[in-house]
Amino acid sequence: MKDRAKSKRRILRRVITAIIFALLLTGAGFFGYNSMKAEYTVTYDTYTATRGSISNALSFSGNLSLIDSATYSASSSSIVRTLYVTAGETVRESQKLVRLTNGETITAGFDGRVNRLKVAEGDEVTAGTELVQIADFSHMTVSFRVDEYDISNVSVGQACTVTVTALEKQFDTTVATIDCISASSGNVAYYTATANVDVDDERVLPGMQATVSITQEEAQDAVILKVDAVSFDETNKAYVWMKDEAGELQQVYVATGVSNGNYIEITEGLSDHDTVYAQTKVKDSGSTNLLSSLFGGQQFNQPQGAPGGNRQGGNGGGYRNGTSFSGGSGGGGFGGSSAPGGSR
């Protein structure tokens, strides 16, 4: 009986010890959590709405090539009697180029420039000997590939801009052709389109890389804002944070329009020169680092009520390139409490 009583007392002591340890651990965790919350600091950046233009565009890469070029050769053995042109000379269609002793006269088939003169007067030639090469450098074309996800947004006659990469030279033109038979690459189908360019700059040469941009949406003289300043709620409604008359931050819903992934048009809710605020980061604290190490480096959720929400890039995610924007500025941040409205 005595042994059984001693055993029960030992078990009771163990249970009491476990309960006390659990209470101490819970209290320590609660204290640590509250300490972490107290040291939780949010930083904000300021952004200013401005008036300007914004557009988004599909962008494709390609290379310039000649539309018209020809190399003229002798039809039979002969001697070069007369050269009517020199290398680099501009010629017109039907203009005489070379005359041979067999009576053959070579003429230009189109307007262009003598790119290469391969013979001199008195040279003996045989059938097939190349004599002169003519190329039209004033009219070129650029071919570009469009994948299956974008091809529905590209059509013949559509306005586009061709930019010669090395020279940053731009030409306004239209889509000339689309080959609707795909050339597949992996699991994605590609279609070849072309745009013709009237060149007015002798520095532009065939083979140069070029970018073809096709504008999809555009807004002129609009109120625009950096997309980093705009958040979206659980129903995907856009909003920003602004100060009220008392200096407290308040949530203001806005209507958005065109976005190029960098700037976004604000159609309702903001005016030119309005200042808005956006959360940018959470400052680390000693308690945060301690808890992070204890729980494997996990991120802890910010306190409820802090300005945040879902930060999105506006409506231009599917576009390859934003071509035009102006205005919008991001300034230095200011410290704030974890709840909206704490001015520092």
Buried (B, 14 or more C-beta within 10 A) or exposed (E): EEEEEEEEEEEEEEEEEEEEEEEEEEEEEEEBEEBBBEBBBBBBBBBBBBEBBBBBBBBBEBBBBBBBBBEBBBBEBBBBBEBBBEEEBEBEEEBBBBBBBEEBEBBBEBBBBBBEBBBEEEBEBEEEBEBBBBBBBBBBBBBBBBEEEBBEEBEEEBEBBBBBEEEEBEBEBEBBEBBEEBEEEEEEBBBBBBBBBEBEEEEBBBEBEBBBBBBBBBBEEBBBBBBBBBBBEEEEEBBBBBBEEEEEBBEBEBEBBBBBBBBBBBBEBBEBEBBBBBBEEBEEBEBBEEBBEEEEEEEBEBBEEBBBBEBBBBBBEEBBBBBBBEBBEBEEBEEBBBBBBBEE
